[in-house]
Amino acid sequence: MTLNQIIKMYGFSSDEFKFVRHGYKELNPLETFQSDKGFLETYQSFQSHRSGRNFRGSKYIAVFAPYYGTQALFLGVWQVVSDKIGIDAPLSEIRKIKRFGWNLKTNVYHKLVHVKEFDDLSERLVIEWGKSTVTWIQKKDKEVISLFPKAHVREFASYDQTIVSWSELLRMTENPTGNYTWVNALKAVNGIYCISNTKNGRLYVGSAYGKNGIWGRWSNYVSTKHGGNDQLVDIINNNPGIEESFQFSILEILPNSSTAEDAITKESLWKEKLGSKIGGYNSN
């Protein structure tokens, strides 16, 4: 199946589309989309005058973030309503992108309107963009690689690359079937993990051992928000919603043969290495 075929299935004409694959030069497209869709919309509204580097000549843009290799993950569709010189864009929009230092006298501002009909494919549809990833605005049809289940966060890659936000962990536990690669991988191992507060950098180091491994321990944090840890209990009770700033990562995987005593010994070592008893959330 191809991207043009999917567009047709949704009742639209692919002739009216341009495909946009954002890069990492100025921001992380997927993280920005997940945290502030409005900012990503404003960011992509300003484009260069240069031929082929703006959205003129298209009624819609299908927007993607980089995925593995030359693949791209679908974010959404926007309608191109109108365009004008960048300096004539609404002041509220100009203020948002001021930090990039763009020359708005030589840019085009496209007024974009989000098209909700494609939202059920957002963060689920993966296409092959092709070797020319530098050419980030294209019209050429794309091969569809995957369509993930609903509530899918992303595919599990490896333990050493694991960094999971609170919202992602929440989605995983709410829909384990749609995120089975994560569930299976985290259930399979015990280990030492770290919870970091992305707002202030404070850390909590813990260990997971026994039934369901790391998955079982992290699932408990979702249900309790604090996992029964003394300092985290106080933090959660005194700062409602602070758990949304938590980020989970794996410091070390332990052999299946390791005992609770082995895990606790390793946990203590990591606390010393990271100083989580002095400047973090560990009490002992």
N, C-alpha and C positions, 0 to 999 in steps of 0.2 A: 504494500500500500504506500501511497505517496501523500505528501502534504496537500497538494492540489486536490486530490480525491477527497480528503477529509474536509477541506474547505467547501467543496461542492456538496458533501453530505449535510453540511450545516446550512445549506441554502444560499451560499455566497458564490460569487464568481472569482476564481483565482486570478483573472486578468486585472482585477482591481487591487491586488495585493503586492506589497513589497515585504521581503523578509529581512529582519534586523537581528543580528547577533552581536550583542554588546560585548566589549572586552573588559579587561581589568585595569586599563590605563588610569582611570580617575576614580573608580569605585568598584565594589563587588556587586555585580548586577543582581544575583540571587538574594544575597543578604539585604540589599537595599529594597528589593521588591517585597521581601518578607516583613521587613520592619517599617517601611514607609513607601507604600505604593504611589502616593501622591508626589513624593519627591522624584521617584524614577520617571513618572509621567512628565514632570517639568523638565528633568534632565534631558530626556530624549526629544523634547519639543524644540530645542535649539540645535540646529544643524548647519553645516557648512554650505556656502553658495555653490561649491564646486560640483560639477556635473556628476550625477550618480551618488553624491554624498548627502542628499537630502530626500525628503519624501514627496516632492512634487511629482505629479504624474500618477500618483497612486491614491486610491480612496481609503485603503486600510493598510496598516502595518501589523504583521505578526511578529512578536518580539520574543527573543530567546536569550538565555544565559549560556555561557560556556559550560560544557559537561565534560565527559571523559574524552581526551584526545580531540578529534575534530567533530565530536558530537555536540548537540545543543539541546538544552532543556526549555520547553515552551513555557512562557510566562503569561501571555495574554495578547489580545488584539485591541488596537485602538483605531478609531476612525479619524482620518485627516480632514478636518472641517474647513480650515482656511490657513493661509500663511501670510506673513508680512516680514519686513525687515526686523531683525532682532531687537534693535534699539526701541522699536515701537511696541514691543510686547508689554503686557500689563506689568506695572511696577512690582506687584507682589511676586510675580514669576521671576523677574530680573533679580530681586533680592535673594531668592533661593539659590541661584547659580552664580552669584557674585564671586564666591570663593575660587571658581575655576579660572578667573581672569580672561574670559573669552572676549574677543572683539565683536561686540554686538552689531557694529555697523556693517560687518561683512558676514553676518550670520542670518539664517532664516529662522523665524519663529513659527512653528506649526501649532495651531490650536488642535489638541487631541481630545477625543471623547472615548472613554472606555467602552468596549463592546462586550456585553455580559454573556452573549450566546456561547462563547467559547470557554467560559470559566471552568467548566467541568473537566477540561483538559489541562488546566494550569498545574505546573509542576509534576505532571504525569507523562506527558508526551515527549519522547526523545527522537530527534531526527539526526541524520548524517548531514552535516553542513558541507563537507567536502574539504579538500586540501587548502583552498584559498580562504583561510580564516581571516586574512588581512582585509579581504573584501567583505565588509561586515553588513553591507546593504545589497541584497540580491533579489532577483526575480525568478531565478532558475528553480524548478521543482526539486523537492528534497525527499529522499527515502525515509520512511518511518522505521525507526529501529525498535522502539519499545513503547508500550502504553502501560504504565504502572497502575496498580489498584488504587482506588480512592483512599484518601488519608495517608498515602504513601509519603514518607519523608524523603528518603533517598536510599540507594543501595548501600549496604554495608561494604566498606572497602578493606580495612584492616584494623587491628586493635591499636597499633601505634598511631594511627591517624584519627582515632575516634575523638571527636569533640561534638557534644550534643547539647543544644540549648534546652531550657526548661520547656518551651513550647513544643519543640520537636519530641522530647521524651513524653510529654503529655499526649501528643498525637499517636506515638508508638503504642502506648499502653491502652489507648482508647480503641485502637484498631490493630491488634497484633497480627492478624491475618495479612493485612496490607503491607506489613513491615516484617514479614517472616524472616528475612535474611538477618535483620538486627536481633530479633528475638532468639533465633537459633544460635547465633554467634555469641551473644551475651550469656545465654543459659549454659553454654558449653564450658565456661571457664570461671575460675575464681581469680581474684586479683586485688590489687591496691588501686584505688580510684581517688580522684580529686574533684571537689566541688569548688568552683571559683565564682566569686561575686564580680560580675563584669562591670559593675558601677564603681567599686572601690578597690578591687584587686585582692581582697581578703580570701584566704583559702581554708578549706576543710579537707583533711586527708582521712580516708576510711578504708576498710577492708571488707571484701565480700567472700564468703565461703559457705559451703553447705548447699542445700537444695536450690536449684535454679541460678546458682552463681551470681554474677554481676547483675543479670537481668532481675533476679528476685530482689536484690538490695535496692536497685534504682527504682523499681516499681513501688517499693515501700515509701520512697521519698515522694512519689507522686500522690499516693493516698494520704500521707501524713503531712507532707510539705517539709518535715524536719528530720524524719527517720529516727526520732527518739534521741537525737544528740542534744546534750544539755544546752550548749551555746546557741545552736540553731533553733531550739524550742523558744528561747528568749527572743532571738532575733525575729522569728516569724510572728510571735505574739505581739511584739512591740512595733513591728513594721509590716502591716498588712500588704500583701502583694509583692514583697521583696523577693520571693522565690522566683518570680519571673525574670530576675537578673542572674539566676544561677546557671552555670554551665558545667557539664559533666565531662570528664576525660579519664582515660586509663593510664596509670603510671607504670604498672607492671603486671604481667600475667603470671599466675602461679600454677604449678603442675597440679593435675587432678589428685595426685597422691599427697599433696600438702595438707597439714593439719591446721586446726584453728590456731594453735600456738605458733606455727610457722607464719601464718598470715598476720597475726598480731605483732610478731617480731619485725616482719618486713614493714608493717604499717608504722611502727615506732621509728624505724630508720628513715622513712620518707618524711615523717613529721620533722625530724631533726634536719634533714637536708633542706626542706622548704621553709623551715621556721614557722610552721603553722600553729605552734603553741604560743608563740610570742606575738606575732602580728596577725594571726588568723583566728579560726573558729574552734580549734581543738583545745579542750580543757586539760587533757592529760596525754 
